[in-house]
Amino acid sequence: MFTGIVEEMGTIRGLVPSGGGARVEVGAEVVLADVEIGSSMAVNGCCLTVVDMGDGWWAADAVPETLSRTNIGRLGPGDRVNLERPLSAAGRFGGHVVQGHIDATAAVVSVDGLPDGSWLYEFELPGSLSDYIVEKGSVAIDGVSLTVTAITPTTFSTAVIPHTHEVTVLGLRHAGDLVNIEADVLAKYVERLIRPTLQGGQP
């Protein structure tokens, strides 16, 4: 489990295709402090498994499903990515429950700077997520825990404080870029529990 609090921006060192999937090699420092082979790591919000590592880098295998449902397959050498290790048992819960399971990708519609130094991001709203993304609810964008500030039938918006803009890949995103989206898992469970009632059956 993750919290959507990015620990550092890593750098893609290589992405080598392999049988429909790819070996992803990432340069990093902070997140390598206690990582070992088999550890989980969120890359732009997508949970991957460390399969190899060395001084200042680690690697993971991304399967075809991962490449088709996330923006990882679009990465290349030099691209920056958000990195987060799983929450430890003694860790602080600073964001919201993030599984590392990307629901969809969506394009950035607009990025606007605000007078207080914060930024307003507008994203496409995938139809498959329209029931799970709600105003004032939580959403993870490229692995960053954010609050939905507004929603329309086709888009939703979030506010990004200057610190988050500076230390995550959101500060590098522009209109047209694809981002990974993970809707709030609590909303998914609530919807699943009440669906029978809404359909006229018993929960």
TIRO-2110 file (N, C-alpha, C; in Angstrom, 1 decimal):
// TIRO-2110
0.8, -1.2, 0.0, N, 1, A
0.0, 0.0, 0.0, CA, 1, A
0.9, 1.2, 0.0, C, 1, A
0.4, 2.3, -0.7, N, 2, A
1.1, 3.5, -0.8, CA, 2, A
0.2, 4.7, -0.3, C, 2, A
0.8, 5.9, -0.2, N, 3, A
0.0, 7.0, 0.3, CA, 3, A
-0.1, 8.1, -0.7, C, 3, A
0.6, 8.1, -1.8, N, 4, A
0.6, 9.2, -2.7, CA, 4, A
1.5, 10.3, -2.3, C, 4, A
2.4, 10.1, -1.4, N, 5, A
3.4, 11.1, -1.0, CA, 5, A
4.7, 10.8, -1.7, C, 5, A
5.0, 11.5, -2.8, N, 6, A
6.2, 11.1, -3.6, CA, 6, A
7.5, 11.4, -2.8, C, 6, A
8.4, 10.4, -2.8, N, 7, A
9.7, 10.6, -2.0, CA, 7, A
10.8, 11.2, -2.8, C, 7, A
10.8, 11.0, -4.1, N, 8, A
11.8, 11.6, -5.0, CA, 8, A
11.4, 11.4, -6.4, C, 8, A
12.0, 12.2, -7.3, N, 9, A
11.9, 12.0, -8.7, CA, 9, A
13.1, 11.3, -9.2, C, 9, A
12.8, 10.1, -9.8, N, 10, A
13.9, 9.3, -10.4, CA, 10, A
14.0, 9.6, -11.8, C, 10, A
15.0, 9.1, -12.5, N, 11, A
15.3, 9.3, -13.9, CA, 11, A
15.4, 8.0, -14.6, C, 11, A
14.6, 7.9, -15.7, N, 12, A
14.7, 6.6, -16.5, CA, 12, A
16.0, 6.5, -17.2, C, 12, A
16.7, 5.4, -16.9, N, 13, A
18.0, 5.1, -17.6, CA, 13, A
17.8, 4.3, -18.8, C, 13, A
16.8, 3.5, -18.9, N, 14, A
16.5, 2.7, -20.0, CA, 14, A
15.2, 2.0, -20.0, C, 14, A
14.6, 1.7, -21.1, N, 15, A
13.4, 0.9, -21.2, CA, 15, A
13.5, 0.0, -22.4, C, 15, A
13.8, -1.3, -22.1, N, 16, A
14.1, -2.2, -23.1, CA, 16, A
12.9, -3.2, -23.4, C, 16, A
12.3, -3.1, -24.6, N, 17, A
11.2, -4.0, -24.9, CA, 17, A
11.6, -5.5, -24.8, C, 17, A
10.6, -6.3, -24.3, N, 18, A
10.9, -7.7, -24.2, CA, 18, A
9.6, -8.5, -24.2, C, 18, A
9.3, -9.1, -25.4, N, 19, A
8.1, -10.0, -25.5, CA, 19, A
6.8, -9.3, -25.2, C, 19, A
6.7, -8.0, -25.6, N, 20, A
5.4, -7.3, -25.3, CA, 20, A
5.5, -6.5, -24.0, C, 20, A
6.4, -6.8, -23.1, N, 21, A
6.7, -6.1, -21.9, CA, 21, A
7.9, -5.3, -22.1, C, 21, A
8.5, -4.9, -20.9, N, 22, A
9.8, -4.1, -21.0, CA, 22, A
10.5, -4.2, -19.7, C, 22, A
11.8, -4.1, -19.7, N, 23, A
12.6, -4.0, -18.5, CA, 23, A
12.9, -2.5, -18.4, C, 23, A
12.5, -1.9, -17.2, N, 24, A
12.6, -0.5, -16.9, CA, 24, A
13.7, -0.3, -15.9, C, 24, A
14.7, 0.5, -16.2, N, 25, A
15.8, 0.8, -15.3, CA, 25, A
15.7, 2.3, -14.9, C, 25, A
15.7, 2.5, -13.6, N, 26, A
15.5, 3.8, -13.0, CA, 26, A
16.6, 4.3, -12.1, C, 26, A
17.1, 5.5, -12.4, N, 27, A
18.1, 6.0, -11.5, CA, 27, A
17.5, 6.7, -10.3, C, 27, A
18.0, 6.4, -9.1, N, 28, A
17.4, 7.0, -7.9, CA, 28, A
18.4, 7.0, -6.8, C, 28, A
18.1, 7.6, -5.7, N, 29, A
18.9, 7.7, -4.5, CA, 29, A
18.2, 7.4, -3.2, C, 29, A
17.2, 8.3, -2.9, N, 30, A
16.5, 8.2, -1.6, CA, 30, A
15.8, 6.9, -1.4, C, 30, A
15.1, 6.4, -2.4, N, 31, A
14.2, 5.2, -2.3, CA, 31, A
15.1, 4.0, -2.2, C, 31, A
16.4, 4.0, -2.5, N, 32, A
17.2, 2.9, -2.5, CA, 32, A
17.8, 2.6, -1.1, C, 32, A
17.4, 3.4, -0.1, N, 33, A
18.0, 3.3, 1.2, CA, 33, A
17.8, 1.9, 1.9, C, 33, A
16.6, 1.4, 1.7, N, 34, A
16.3, 0.1, 2.3, CA, 34, A
15.6, -0.9, 1.3, C, 34, A
15.9, -0.7, 0.1, N, 35, A
15.2, -1.5, -1.0, CA, 35, A
16.1, -2.8, -1.2, C, 35, A
15.4, -3.9, -1.5, N, 36, A
16.1, -5.1, -1.9, CA, 36, A
15.3, -5.8, -3.0, C, 36, A
15.9, -6.8, -3.6, N, 37, A
15.3, -7.5, -4.7, CA, 37, A
13.9, -8.1, -4.2, C, 37, A
12.9, -7.8, -4.9, N, 38, A
11.6, -8.3, -4.5, CA, 38, A
10.7, -7.2, -3.8, C, 38, A
11.4, -6.0, -3.5, N, 39, A
10.6, -4.9, -2.9, CA, 39, A
9.7, -4.3, -4.0, C, 39, A
8.6, -3.7, -3.5, N, 40, A
7.7, -3.0, -4.3, CA, 40, A
8.1, -1.5, -4.4, C, 40, A
7.8, -0.9, -5.5, N, 41, A
8.1, 0.5, -5.8, CA, 41, A
7.0, 1.1, -6.7, C, 41, A
6.5, 2.3, -6.3, N, 42, A
5.5, 2.9, -7.2, CA, 42, A
6.3, 3.9, -8.1, C, 42, A
6.0, 3.7, -9.4, N, 43, A
6.6, 4.5, -10.5, CA, 43, A
5.5, 5.3, -11.2, C, 43, A
5.4, 6.6, -11.0, N, 44, A
4.3, 7.3, -11.5, CA, 44, A
3.0, 6.7, -11.0, C, 44, A
3.0, 6.2, -9.8, N, 45, A
1.8, 5.6, -9.2, CA, 45, A
1.5, 4.2, -9.5, C, 45, A
2.4, 3.5, -10.3, N, 46, A
2.2, 2.1, -10.7, CA, 46, A
3.1, 1.3, -9.9, C, 46, A
2.6, 0.3, -9.2, N, 47, A
3.4, -0.6, -8.4, CA, 47, A
4.2, -1.6, -9.2, C, 47, A
5.5, -1.5, -9.1, N, 48, A
6.4, -2.5, -9.8, CA, 48, A
7.2, -3.2, -8.8, C, 48, A
7.9, -4.3, -9.2, N, 49, A
8.7, -5.1, -8.3, CA, 49, A
10.2, -4.9, -8.7, C, 49, A
11.0, -4.6, -7.7, N, 50, A
12.4, -4.5, -8.0, CA, 50, A
13.0, -5.9, -8.3, C, 50, A
13.6, -6.0, -9.5, N, 51, A
14.2, -7.3, -9.9, CA, 51, A
15.7, -7.3, -10.1, C, 51, A
16.2, -6.1, -10.1, N, 52, A
17.7, -5.9, -10.2, CA, 52, A
18.0, -4.5, -9.6, C, 52, A
19.2, -4.4, -9.1, N, 53, A
19.6, -3.1, -8.6, CA, 53, A
21.1, -3.0, -8.5, C, 53, A
21.6, -1.7, -8.5, N, 54, A
23.0, -1.5, -8.3, CA, 54, A
23.2, -0.1, -7.7, C, 54, A
24.4, 0.4, -7.8, N, 55, A
24.7, 1.7, -7.2, CA, 55, A
24.0, 2.8, -7.9, C, 55, A
23.0, 3.4, -7.3, N, 56, A
22.2, 4.5, -7.8, CA, 56, A
21.2, 4.1, -8.9, C, 56, A
20.8, 2.9, -8.9, N, 57, A
19.8, 2.5, -9.9, CA, 57, A
19.1, 1.2, -9.5, C, 57, A
17.9, 1.0, -10.0, N, 58, A
17.2, -0.3, -9.8, CA, 58, A
16.4, -0.6, -11.1, C, 58, A
15.9, -1.8, -11.2, N, 59, A
15.2, -2.2, -12.4, CA, 59, A
13.9, -3.0, -12.1, C, 59, A
12.9, -2.9, -13.0, N, 60, A
11.7, -3.7, -12.8, CA, 60, A
11.2, -4.2, -14.2, C, 60, A
10.5, -5.2, -14.2, N, 61, A
9.9, -5.7, -15.4, CA, 61, A
8.4, -5.3, -15.5, C, 61, A
8.1, -4.6, -16.5, N, 62, A
6.7, -4.1, -16.8, CA, 62, A
6.0, -5.0, -17.8, C, 62, A
5.0, -5.7, -17.4, N, 63, A
4.3, -6.7, -18.3, CA, 63, A
3.4, -5.9, -19.3, C, 63, A
2.9, -6.6, -20.4, N, 64, A
2.1, -5.9, -21.4, CA, 64, A
0.9, -5.2, -20.8, C, 64, A
0.3, -5.8, -19.8, N, 65, A
-0.9, -5.1, -19.1, CA, 65, A
-0.5, -3.8, -18.5, C, 65, A
0.7, -3.7, -17.9, N, 66, A
1.1, -2.5, -17.3, CA, 66, A
1.4, -1.4, -18.4, C, 66, A
2.0, -1.8, -19.4, N, 67, A
2.3, -0.9, -20.5, CA, 67, A
1.1, -0.4, -21.2, C, 67, A
0.0, -1.2, -21.3, N, 68, A
-1.2, -0.8, -22.0, CA, 68, A
-2.1, 0.1, -21.1, C, 68, A
-1.9, 0.0, -19.8, N, 69, A
-2.8, 0.8, -18.9, CA, 69, A
-2.2, 2.0, -18.2, C, 69, A
-0.9, 2.2, -18.5, N, 70, A
-0.2, 3.3, -17.8, CA, 70, A
0.6, 4.1, -18.8, C, 70, A
1.3, 5.1, -18.4, N, 71, A
2.1, 5.9, -19.3, CA, 71, A
3.6, 5.4, -19.2, C, 71, A
3.8, 4.3, -18.6, N, 72, A
5.2, 3.9, -18.4, CA, 72, A
5.8, 3.5, -19.8, C, 72, A
5.0, 2.9, -20.7, N, 73, A
5.5, 2.5, -22.0, CA, 73, A
5.9, 3.7, -22.9, C, 73, A
5.5, 4.9, -22.5, N, 74, A
5.9, 6.1, -23.2, CA, 74, A
7.2, 6.7, -22.8, C, 74, A
7.7, 6.1, -21.7, N, 75, A
8.9, 6.7, -21.1, CA, 75, A
10.2, 6.4, -21.9, C, 75, A
11.2, 7.2, -21.8, N, 76, A
12.5, 7.0, -22.5, CA, 76, A
13.6, 7.6, -21.6, C, 76, A
14.8, 7.3, -22.0, N, 77, A
16.0, 7.7, -21.2, CA, 77, A
15.9, 9.2, -20.9, C, 77, A
16.1, 9.6, -19.7, N, 78, A
16.1, 11.0, -19.3, CA, 78, A
14.8, 11.5, -18.7, C, 78, A
13.7, 10.7, -19.0, N, 79, A
12.4, 11.1, -18.4, CA, 79, A
12.4, 11.0, -16.9, C, 79, A
11.8, 11.9, -16.2, N, 80, A
11.6, 11.9, -14.8, CA, 80, A
10.4, 11.2, -14.4, C, 80, A
10.4, 10.5, -13.2, N, 81, A
9.3, 9.7, -12.7, CA, 81, A
9.2, 9.9, -11.2, C, 81, A
7.9, 9.9, -10.7, N, 82, A
7.7, 9.9, -9.3, CA, 82, A
7.9, 8.6, -8.7, C, 82, A
8.6, 8.5, -7.6, N, 83, A
8.9, 7.3, -6.9, CA, 83, A
8.4, 7.3, -5.4, C, 83, A
7.9, 6.2, -5.0, N, 84, A
7.4, 6.1, -3.6, CA, 84, A
7.5, 4.6, -3.2, C, 84, A
8.2, 4.4, -2.0, N, 85, A
8.2, 3.1, -1.4, CA, 85, A
6.9, 2.8, -0.7, C, 85, A
6.5, 1.5, -0.5, N, 86, A
5.3, 1.2, 0.2, CA, 86, A
5.3, 1.8, 1.7, C, 86, A
4.2, 2.0, 2.2, N, 87, A
4.1, 2.5, 3.6, CA, 87, A
4.6, 1.5, 4.6, C, 87, A
5.5, 1.9, 5.5, N, 88, A
5.9, 0.9, 6.5, CA, 88, A
4.9, 0.9, 7.6, C, 88, A
5.0, -0.2, 8.4, N, 89, A
4.0, -0.3, 9.5, CA, 89, A
4.1, 0.8, 10.5, C, 89, A
5.3, 1.4, 10.6, N, 90, A
5.4, 2.5, 11.6, CA, 90, A
5.4, 3.9, 10.9, C, 90, A
5.0, 3.9, 9.6, N, 91, A
5.0, 5.2, 8.9, CA, 91, A
3.8, 6.0, 9.1, C, 91, A
3.9, 7.3, 8.8, N, 92, A
2.8, 8.2, 8.9, CA, 92, A
2.0, 8.1, 7.7, C, 92, A
0.7, 8.2, 7.8, N, 93, A
-0.3, 8.1, 6.7, CA, 93, A
-0.6, 9.6, 6.3, C, 93, A
0.3, 10.1, 5.3, N, 94, A
0.1, 11.5, 5.0, CA, 94, A
-0.8, 11.8, 3.8, C, 94, A
-1.1, 10.8, 3.0, N, 95, A
-1.9, 11.1, 1.8, CA, 95, A
-3.3, 10.3, 2.0, C, 95, A
-3.5, 9.4, 1.0, N, 96, A
-4.7, 8.6, 1.1, CA, 96, A
-4.3, 7.2, 0.7, C, 96, A
-5.3, 6.2, 0.8, N, 97, A
-5.0, 4.8, 0.4, CA, 97, A
-4.7, 4.7, -1.1, C, 97, A
-3.5, 4.4, -1.5, N, 98, A
-3.2, 4.2, -2.9, CA, 98, A
-2.6, 2.8, -3.1, C, 98, A
-3.2, 2.1, -4.0, N, 99, A
-2.9, 0.7, -4.1, CA, 99, A
-1.7, 0.5, -5.1, C, 99, A
-1.5, 1.5, -6.0, N, 100, A
-0.5, 1.3, -7.0, CA, 100, A
-1.1, 0.6, -8.2, C, 100, A
-2.4, 0.5, -8.3, N, 101, A
-3.0, -0.1, -9.4, CA, 101, A
-3.7, 0.9, -10.3, C, 101, A
-3.1, 1.3, -11.4, N, 102, A
-3.6, 2.3, -12.3, CA, 102, A
-4.9, 1.9, -12.9, C, 102, A
-5.9, 2.8, -12.8, N, 103, A
-7.2, 2.5, -13.4, CA, 103, A
-7.3, 3.0, -14.9, C, 103, A
-6.6, 4.1, -15.2, N, 104, A
-6.7, 4.6, -16.6, CA, 104, A
-5.6, 5.7, -16.8, C, 104, A
-5.4, 6.0, -18.0, N, 105, A
-4.6, 7.2, -18.3, CA, 105, A
-5.5, 8.3, -18.9, C, 105, A
-5.1, 9.5, -18.7, N, 106, A
-5.9, 10.6, -19.3, CA, 106, A
-5.0, 11.8, -19.6, C, 106, A
-5.5, 12.6, -20.5, N, 107, A
-4.7, 13.7, -21.0, CA, 107, A
-4.8, 14.9, -20.0, C, 107, A
-3.8, 15.7, -19.9, N, 108, A
-3.9, 17.0, -19.2, CA, 108, A
-4.6, 17.9, -20.2, C, 108, A
-5.7, 18.6, -19.7, N, 109, A
-6.4, 19.5, -20.5, CA, 109, A
-5.8, 20.9, -20.4, C, 109, A
-5.4, 21.3, -19.2, N, 110, A
-4.9, 22.6, -19.1, CA, 110, A
-4.1, 22.7, -17.7, C, 110, A
-3.1, 23.6, -17.7, N, 111, A
-2.4, 23.9, -16.5, CA, 111, A
-2.3, 25.4, -16.3, C, 111, A
-2.8, 25.9, -15.2, N, 112, A
-2.9, 27.4, -15.0, CA, 112, A
-2.3, 27.8, -13.7, C, 112, A
-1.4, 28.7, -13.7, N, 113, A
-0.8, 29.3, -12.5, CA, 113, A
-1.7, 30.2, -11.8, C, 113, A
-1.8, 30.2, -10.5, N, 114, A
-2.7, 31.0, -9.8, CA, 114, A
-1.9, 32.1, -9.0, C, 114, A
-2.6, 33.2, -8.6, N, 115, A
-1.8, 34.3, -8.0, CA, 115, A
-1.1, 33.9, -6.7, C, 115, A
-1.5, 32.9, -6.0, N, 116, A
-0.8, 32.5, -4.7, CA, 116, A
0.3, 31.6, -5.0, C, 116, A
0.7, 31.3, -6.2, N, 117, A
1.8, 30.4, -6.5, CA, 117, A
1.4, 29.0, -6.8, C, 117, A
0.2, 28.7, -6.5, N, 118, A
-0.3, 27.3, -6.7, CA, 118, A
-0.7, 27.1, -8.2, C, 118, A
-1.1, 25.9, -8.5, N, 119, A
-1.4, 25.6, -9.9, CA, 119, A
-2.7, 24.9, -10.0, C, 119, A
-3.5, 25.2, -11.0, N, 120, A
-4.8, 24.5, -11.2, CA, 120, A
-4.6, 23.6, -12.5, C, 120, A
-4.8, 22.3, -12.3, N, 121, A
-4.7, 21.3, -13.3, CA, 121, A
-6.1, 20.8, -13.7, C, 121, A
-6.4, 20.7, -15.0, N, 122, A
-7.6, 20.1, -15.5, CA, 122, A
-7.2, 18.9, -16.3, C, 122, A
-7.9, 17.7, -16.0, N, 123, A
-7.7, 16.5, -16.7, CA, 123, A
-8.9, 16.0, -17.4, C, 123, A
-8.7, 15.2, -18.4, N, 124, A
-9.9, 14.4, -19.0, CA, 124, A
-10.4, 13.5, -17.9, C, 124, A
-11.7, 13.2, -17.9, N, 125, A
-12.4, 12.3, -17.0, CA, 125, A
-12.8, 11.1, -17.8, C, 125, A
-12.0, 10.0, -17.6, N, 126, A
-12.4, 8.7, -18.3, CA, 126, A
-13.8, 8.3, -17.9, C, 126, A
-14.6, 7.9, -18.8, N, 127, A
-15.9, 7.4, -18.5, CA, 127, A
-16.0, 6.3, -17.5, C, 127, A
-15.0, 5.4, -17.5, N, 128, A
-15.0, 4.3, -16.6, CA, 128, A
-14.8, 4.8, -15.1, C, 128, A
-14.3, 6.0, -14.9, N, 129, A
-14.0, 6.5, -13.6, CA, 129, A
-15.0, 7.5, -13.1, C, 129, A
-16.0, 7.8, -13.9, N, 130, A
-17.0, 8.9, -13.6, CA, 130, A
-17.7, 8.7, -12.3, C, 130, A
-17.9, 7.4, -11.8, N, 131, A
-18.6, 7.2, -10.6, CA, 131, A
-17.7, 7.3, -9.4, C, 131, A
-16.4, 7.3, -9.6, N, 132, A
-15.4, 7.2, -8.5, CA, 132, A
-14.7, 8.5, -8.2, C, 132, A
-14.7, 9.5, -9.1, N, 133, A
-14.1, 10.7, -8.9, CA, 133, A
-15.1, 11.8, -8.6, C, 133, A
-15.1, 12.3, -7.4, N, 134, A
-16.1, 13.3, -6.9, CA, 134, A
-15.4, 14.5, -6.3, C, 134, A
-16.1, 15.6, -6.4, N, 135, A
-15.6, 16.8, -5.8, CA, 135, A
-15.3, 16.7, -4.3, C, 135, A
-14.1, 17.1, -4.0, N, 136, A
-13.5, 17.0, -2.6, CA, 136, A
-13.0, 15.6, -2.3, C, 136, A
-13.1, 14.7, -3.2, N, 137, A
-12.6, 13.3, -3.0, CA, 137, A
-11.2, 13.2, -3.4, C, 137, A
-10.6, 12.1, -3.1, N, 138, A
-9.2, 11.9, -3.3, CA, 138, A
-8.9, 11.2, -4.7, C, 138, A
-7.8, 11.5, -5.3, N, 139, A
-7.4, 10.9, -6.5, CA, 139, A
-5.9, 10.9, -6.6, C, 139, A
-5.3, 9.9, -7.2, N, 140, A
-3.8, 9.8, -7.4, CA, 140, A
-3.5, 10.1, -8.8, C, 140, A
-2.7, 11.1, -9.1, N, 141, A
-2.3, 11.5, -10.4, CA, 141, A
-0.8, 11.3, -10.5, C, 141, A
-0.4, 10.3, -11.4, N, 142, A
1.0, 10.0, -11.5, CA, 142, A
1.6, 9.6, -10.1, C, 142, A
0.7, 9.1, -9.3, N, 143, A
1.2, 8.7, -7.9, CA, 143, A
1.1, 9.7, -6.9, C, 143, A
0.6, 10.9, -7.2, N, 144, A
0.6, 12.0, -6.3, CA, 144, A
-0.9, 12.1, -5.7, C, 144, A
-1.0, 12.1, -4.4, N, 145, A
-2.3, 12.2, -3.7, CA, 145, A
-2.8, 13.6, -3.8, C, 145, A
-4.0, 13.8, -4.5, N, 146, A
-4.5, 15.1, -4.7, CA, 146, A
-6.0, 15.1, -4.3, C, 146, A
-6.6, 16.3, -4.2, N, 147, A
-8.0, 16.4, -3.9, CA, 147, A
-8.7, 17.0, -5.1, C, 147, A
-9.8, 16.4, -5.5, N, 148, A
-10.6, 16.9, -6.6, CA, 148, A
-11.3, 18.2, -6.2, C, 148, A
-11.0, 19.3, -7.0, N, 149, A
-11.6, 20.6, -6.7, CA, 149, A
-12.9, 20.9, -7.5, C, 149, A
-13.0, 20.3, -8.6, N, 150, A
-14.2, 20.5, -9.5, CA, 150, A
-14.3, 19.4, -10.5, C, 150, A
-15.5, 19.2, -10.9, N, 151, A
-15.8, 18.1, -11.9, CA, 151, A
-16.9, 18.5, -12.9, C, 151, A
-16.7, 18.1, -14.1, N, 152, A
-17.7, 18.3, -15.1, CA, 152, A
-18.0, 16.9, -15.8, C, 152, A
-18.9, 16.8, -16.7, N, 153, A
-19.2, 15.5, -17.3, CA, 153, A
-18.0, 14.9, -18.0, C, 153, A
-17.0, 15.8, -18.4, N, 154, A
-15.9, 15.3, -19.2, CA, 154, A
-14.5, 15.5, -18.6, C, 154, A
-14.4, 16.4, -17.6, N, 155, A
-13.1, 16.7, -17.0, CA, 155, A
-13.2, 16.8, -15.5, C, 155, A
-12.1, 16.8, -14.8, N, 156, A
-12.0, 17.1, -13.4, CA, 156, A
-10.7, 17.9, -13.1, C, 156, A
-10.7, 18.7, -12.0, N, 157, A
-9.6, 19.6, -11.7, CA, 157, A
-9.1, 19.3, -10.4, C, 157, A
-7.8, 19.6, -10.2, N, 158, A
-7.1, 19.5, -8.9, CA, 158, A
-6.2, 20.7, -8.7, C, 158, A
-6.0, 21.1, -7.5, N, 159, A
-5.1, 22.2, -7.2, CA, 159, A
-3.8, 21.6, -6.7, C, 159, A
-2.7, 22.2, -7.1, N, 160, A
-1.3, 21.7, -6.8, CA, 160, A
-0.6, 22.8, -6.1, C, 160, A
-0.1, 22.6, -4.9, N, 161, A
0.6, 23.6, -4.1, CA, 161, A
2.0, 23.7, -4.7, C, 161, A
2.7, 24.9, -4.5, N, 162, A
4.0, 25.1, -5.1, CA, 162, A
5.0, 24.0, -4.8, C, 162, A
5.0, 23.4, -3.5, N, 163, A
6.0, 22.4, -3.2, CA, 163, A
5.8, 21.2, -4.0, C, 163, A
4.5, 20.7, -4.2, N, 164, A
4.2, 19.5, -5.0, CA, 164, A
4.6, 19.8, -6.4, C, 164, A
4.3, 21.0, -6.9, N, 165, A
4.7, 21.3, -8.3, CA, 165, A
6.2, 21.2, -8.5, C, 165, A
6.9, 21.5, -7.5, N, 166, A
8.4, 21.6, -7.7, CA, 166, A
9.0, 20.2, -7.5, C, 166, A
8.5, 19.3, -6.6, N, 167, A
9.2, 18.1, -6.3, CA, 167, A
8.6, 16.8, -6.9, C, 167, A
7.6, 17.0, -7.8, N, 168, A
7.0, 15.9, -8.5, CA, 168, A
7.0, 16.2, -10.0, C, 168, A
6.7, 15.1, -10.8, N, 169, A
6.6, 15.3, -12.3, CA, 169, A
5.5, 16.1, -12.7, C, 169, A
4.5, 16.4, -11.8, N, 170, A
3.4, 17.3, -12.2, CA, 170, A
3.9, 18.7, -12.7, C, 170, A
5.1, 19.1, -12.1, N, 171, A
5.6, 20.4, -12.6, CA, 171, A
6.2, 20.3, -14.0, C, 171, A
6.3, 19.1, -14.5, N, 172, A
6.8, 18.9, -15.9, CA, 172, A
5.7, 18.7, -16.9, C, 172, A
4.4, 18.5, -16.4, N, 173, A
3.3, 18.2, -17.2, CA, 173, A
2.7, 19.4, -17.9, C, 173, A
2.3, 19.2, -19.2, N, 174, A
1.7, 20.2, -20.0, CA, 174, A
0.4, 19.7, -20.6, C, 174, A
-0.4, 20.6, -21.2, N, 175, A
-1.6, 20.1, -21.9, CA, 175, A
-1.2, 19.1, -23.0, C, 175, A
-2.0, 18.0, -23.0, N, 176, A
-1.8, 17.0, -23.9, CA, 176, A
-1.0, 15.8, -23.4, C, 176, A
-0.2, 16.0, -22.3, N, 177, A
0.5, 14.9, -21.7, CA, 177, A
-0.4, 13.9, -21.1, C, 177, A
0.0, 12.6, -21.1, N, 178, A
-0.8, 11.5, -20.5, CA, 178, A
-0.4, 11.3, -19.0, C, 178, A
-1.3, 11.2, -18.1, N, 179, A
-1.0, 10.9, -16.7, CA, 179, A
-1.7, 9.7, -16.3, C, 179, A
-1.1, 9.0, -15.3, N, 180, A
-1.8, 7.8, -14.7, CA, 180, A
-2.8, 8.3, -13.6, C, 180, A
-3.9, 7.6, -13.6, N, 181, A
-5.0, 7.9, -12.7, CA, 181, A
-5.4, 6.7, -11.9, C, 181, A
-5.4, 6.8, -10.6, N, 182, A
-5.9, 5.8, -9.7, CA, 182, A
-7.0, 6.5, -8.8, C, 182, A
-8.2, 6.0, -9.0, N, 183, A
-9.4, 6.5, -8.3, CA, 183, A
-9.3, 6.0, -6.8, C, 183, A
-10.0, 6.7, -5.9, N, 184, A
-10.0, 6.3, -4.5, CA, 184, A
-10.6, 4.9, -4.3, C, 184, A
-9.8, 4.0, -3.8, N, 185, A
-10.3, 2.6, -3.6, CA, 185, A
-11.5, 2.5, -2.7, C, 185, A
-11.6, 3.5, -1.7, N, 186, A
-12.7, 3.4, -0.8, CA, 186, A
-14.0, 3.7, -1.6, C, 186, A
-14.0, 4.6, -2.6, N, 187, A
-15.1, 4.8, -3.4, CA, 187, A
-15.5, 3.6, -4.2, C, 187, A
-14.5, 2.8, -4.7, N, 188, A
-14.8, 1.6, -5.4, CA, 188, A
-15.5, 0.6, -4.6, C, 188, A
-15.1, 0.4, -3.3, N, 189, A
-15.7, -0.6, -2.4, CA, 189, A
-17.1, -0.1, -2.0, C, 189, A
-17.3, 1.1, -1.8, N, 190, A
-18.7, 1.6, -1.5, CA, 190, A
-19.6, 1.4, -2.6, C, 190, A
-19.2, 1.7, -3.8, N, 191, A
-20.0, 1.5, -5.0, CA, 191, A
-20.3, 0.0, -5.2, C, 191, A
-19.4, -0.8, -5.0, N, 192, A
-19.6, -2.3, -5.1, CA, 192, A
-20.6, -2.8, -4.1, C, 192, A
-20.5, -2.3, -2.8, N, 193, A
-21.4, -2.7, -1.8, CA, 193, A
-22.9, -2.2, -2.0, C, 193, A
-23.1, -1.0, -2.5, N, 194, A
-24.4, -0.5, -2.7, CA, 194, A
-25.0, -0.8, -4.0, C, 194, A
-24.2, -1.3, -5.0, N, 195, A
-24.7, -1.6, -6.3, CA, 195, A
-26.0, -2.4, -6.3, C, 195, A
-26.0, -3.6, -5.6, N, 196, A
-27.2, -4.4, -5.6, CA, 196, A
-28.5, -3.6, -5.1, C, 196, A
-28.3, -2.7, -4.1, N, 197, A
-29.4, -2.0, -3.7, CA, 197, A
-29.9, -1.0, -4.7, C, 197, A
-29.0, -0.4, -5.4, N, 198, A
-29.3, 0.6, -6.5, CA, 198, A
-30.0, -0.1, -7.6, C, 198, A
-29.7, -1.4, -7.8, N, 199, A
-30.3, -2.2, -8.9, CA, 199, A
-31.6, -2.8, -8.5, C, 199, A
-32.0, -2.6, -7.2, N, 200, A
-33.3, -3.1, -6.7, CA, 200, A
-33.2, -4.4, -6.0, C, 200, A
-32.0, -4.9, -5.7, N, 201, A
-31.8, -6.1, -5.0, CA, 201, A
-31.4, -5.9, -3.6, C, 201, A
-30.8, -6.9, -3.0, N, 202, A
-30.4, -6.8, -1.6, CA, 202, A
-28.9, -6.7, -1.6, C, 202, A
-28.3, -5.9, -0.7, N, 203, A
-26.8, -5.7, -0.6, CA, 203, A
-26.2, -7.0, -0.1, C, 203, A
END
